[in-house]
Amino acid sequence: MLGKLTLVAAGMFGFGYALIPMYQ
């Protein structure tokens, strides 16, 4: 469960980080 949560968190963080240049 913890591993899955970490994977989801990493995916969300990576997705958000990829969108940052689009908003700036």
PDB file of N, CA, C and O in Angstrom:
ATOM      1  N   MET A   1       0.844  -1.204   0.000  1.00  0.00           N
ATOM      2  CA  MET A   1       0.000   0.000   0.000  1.00  0.00           C
ATOM      3  C   MET A   1       0.885   1.263   0.000  1.00  0.00           C
ATOM      4  O   MET A   1       0.662   2.198  -0.769  1.00  0.00           O
ATOM      5  N   LEU A   2       1.882   1.259   0.876  1.00  0.00           N
ATOM      6  CA  LEU A   2       2.775   2.421   0.959  1.00  0.00           C
ATOM      7  C   LEU A   2       3.522   2.609  -0.360  1.00  0.00           C
ATOM      8  O   LEU A   2       3.720   3.736  -0.815  1.00  0.00           O
ATOM      9  N   GLY A   3       3.938   1.491  -0.972  1.00  0.00           N
ATOM     10  CA  GLY A   3       4.647   1.572  -2.249  1.00  0.00           C
ATOM     11  C   GLY A   3       3.747   2.165  -3.325  1.00  0.00           C
ATOM     12  O   GLY A   3       4.192   2.983  -4.130  1.00  0.00           O
ATOM     13  N   LYS A   4       2.482   1.753  -3.340  1.00  0.00           N
ATOM     14  CA  LYS A   4       1.536   2.266  -4.336  1.00  0.00           C
ATOM     15  C   LYS A   4       1.297   3.759  -4.120  1.00  0.00           C
ATOM     16  O   LYS A   4       1.227   4.532  -5.075  1.00  0.00           O
ATOM     17  N   LEU A   5       1.174   4.151  -2.853  1.00  0.00           N
ATOM     18  CA  LEU A   5       0.939   5.560  -2.529  1.00  0.00           C
ATOM     19  C   LEU A   5       2.137   6.403  -2.976  1.00  0.00           C
ATOM     20  O   LEU A   5       1.974   7.503  -3.505  1.00  0.00           O
ATOM     21  N   THR A   6       3.333   5.873  -2.755  1.00  0.00           N
ATOM     22  CA  THR A   6       4.554   6.588  -3.164  1.00  0.00           C
ATOM     23  C   THR A   6       4.596   6.718  -4.678  1.00  0.00           C
ATOM     24  O   THR A   6       4.977   7.764  -5.204  1.00  0.00           O
ATOM     25  N   LEU A   7       4.207   5.662  -5.378  1.00  0.00           N
ATOM     26  CA  LEU A   7       4.208   5.677  -6.834  1.00  0.00           C
ATOM     27  C   LEU A   7       3.228   6.729  -7.355  1.00  0.00           C
ATOM     28  O   LEU A   7       3.544   7.480  -8.278  1.00  0.00           O
ATOM     29  N   VAL A   8       2.048   6.776  -6.761  1.00  0.00           N
ATOM     30  CA  VAL A   8       1.034   7.762  -7.163  1.00  0.00           C
ATOM     31  C   VAL A   8       1.532   9.177  -6.879  1.00  0.00           C
ATOM     32  O   VAL A   8       1.371  10.076  -7.705  1.00  0.00           O
ATOM     33  N   ALA A   9       2.140   9.370  -5.701  1.00  0.00           N
ATOM     34  CA  ALA A   9       2.654  10.697  -5.327  1.00  0.00           C
ATOM     35  C   ALA A   9       3.742  11.125  -6.308  1.00  0.00           C
ATOM     36  O   ALA A   9       3.772  12.278  -6.736  1.00  0.00           O
ATOM     37  N   ALA A  10       4.624  10.213  -6.659  1.00  0.00           N
ATOM     38  CA  ALA A  10       5.704  10.515  -7.600  1.00  0.00           C
ATOM     39  C   ALA A  10       5.133  10.847  -8.971  1.00  0.00           C
ATOM     40  O   ALA A  10       5.647  11.731  -9.657  1.00  0.00           O
ATOM     41  N   GLY A  11       4.079  10.153  -9.375  1.00  0.00           N
ATOM     42  CA  GLY A  11       3.445  10.402 -10.667  1.00  0.00           C
ATOM     43  C   GLY A  11       2.789  11.782 -10.696  1.00  0.00           C
ATOM     44  O   GLY A  11       2.899  12.510 -11.683  1.00  0.00           O
ATOM     45  N   MET A  12       2.108  12.130  -9.611  1.00  0.00           N
ATOM     46  CA  MET A  12       1.447  13.434  -9.534  1.00  0.00           C
ATOM     47  C   MET A  12       2.482  14.556  -9.531  1.00  0.00           C
ATOM     48  O   MET A  12       2.304  15.576 -10.197  1.00  0.00           O
ATOM     49  N   PHE A  13       3.564  14.362  -8.778  1.00  0.00           N
ATOM     50  CA  PHE A  13       4.624  15.364  -8.695  1.00  0.00           C
ATOM     51  C   PHE A  13       5.286  15.539 -10.055  1.00  0.00           C
ATOM     52  O   PHE A  13       5.539  16.664 -10.486  1.00  0.00           O
ATOM     53  N   GLY A  14       5.569  14.423 -10.733  1.00  0.00           N
ATOM     54  CA  GLY A  14       6.200  14.479 -12.052  1.00  0.00           C
ATOM     55  C   GLY A  14       5.285  15.158 -13.062  1.00  0.00           C
ATOM     56  O   GLY A  14       5.747  15.938 -13.894  1.00  0.00           O
ATOM     57  N   PHE A  15       3.982  14.863 -12.992  1.00  0.00           N
ATOM     58  CA  PHE A  15       3.011  15.461 -13.911  1.00  0.00           C
ATOM     59  C   PHE A  15       2.925  16.963 -13.690  1.00  0.00           C
ATOM     60  O   PHE A  15       2.924  17.737 -14.647  1.00  0.00           O
ATOM     61  N   GLY A  16       2.853  17.371 -12.439  1.00  0.00           N
ATOM     62  CA  GLY A  16       2.776  18.797 -12.108  1.00  0.00           C
ATOM     63  C   GLY A  16       4.047  19.518 -12.517  1.00  0.00           C
ATOM     64  O   GLY A  16       3.999  20.636 -13.028  1.00  0.00           O
ATOM     65  N   TYR A  17       5.191  18.871 -12.290  1.00  0.00           N
ATOM     66  CA  TYR A  17       6.473  19.481 -12.641  1.00  0.00           C
ATOM     67  C   TYR A  17       6.583  19.660 -14.152  1.00  0.00           C
ATOM     68  O   TYR A  17       7.204  20.613 -14.624  1.00  0.00           O
ATOM     69  N   ALA A  18       5.984  18.749 -14.905  1.00  0.00           N
ATOM     70  CA  ALA A  18       6.024  18.825 -16.372  1.00  0.00           C
ATOM     71  C   ALA A  18       5.125  19.951 -16.876  1.00  0.00           C
ATOM     72  O   ALA A  18       5.353  20.483 -17.962  1.00  0.00           O
ATOM     73  N   LEU A  19       4.106  20.319 -16.096  1.00  0.00           N
ATOM     74  CA  LEU A  19       3.172  21.366 -16.520  1.00  0.00           C
ATOM     75  C   LEU A  19       3.642  22.776 -16.156  1.00  0.00           C
ATOM     76  O   LEU A  19       3.155  23.762 -16.710  1.00  0.00           O
ATOM     77  N   ILE A  20       4.594  22.863 -15.221  1.00  0.00           N
ATOM     78  CA  ILE A  20       5.081  24.183 -14.776  1.00  0.00           C
ATOM     79  C   ILE A  20       5.520  25.079 -15.943  1.00  0.00           C
ATOM     80  O   ILE A  20       5.081  26.227 -15.996  1.00  0.00           O
ATOM     81  N   PRO A  21       6.356  24.620 -16.875  1.00  0.00           N
ATOM     82  CA  PRO A  21       6.803  25.487 -17.978  1.00  0.00           C
ATOM     83  C   PRO A  21       5.645  25.995 -18.839  1.00  0.00           C
ATOM     84  O   PRO A  21       5.760  27.046 -19.468  1.00  0.00           O
ATOM     85  N   MET A  22       4.544  25.266 -18.872  1.00  0.00           N
ATOM     86  CA  MET A  22       3.403  25.651 -19.706  1.00  0.00           C
ATOM     87  C   MET A  22       2.680  26.871 -19.124  1.00  0.00           C
ATOM     88  O   MET A  22       2.109  27.677 -19.859  1.00  0.00           O
ATOM     89  N   TYR A  23       2.715  26.993 -17.790  1.00  0.00           N
ATOM     90  CA  TYR A  23       2.017  28.108 -17.139  1.00  0.00           C
ATOM     91  C   TYR A  23       2.883  29.357 -17.015  1.00  0.00           C
ATOM     92  O   TYR A  23       2.371  30.455 -16.797  1.00  0.00           O
ATOM     93  N   GLN A  24       4.208  29.185 -17.154  1.00  0.00           N
ATOM     94  CA  GLN A  24       5.107  30.330 -16.994  1.00  0.00           C
ATOM     95  C   GLN A  24       5.448  31.002 -18.305  1.00  0.00           C
ATOM     96  O   GLN A  24       6.195  31.980 -18.321  1.00  0.00           O
TER      97      GLN A  24
END
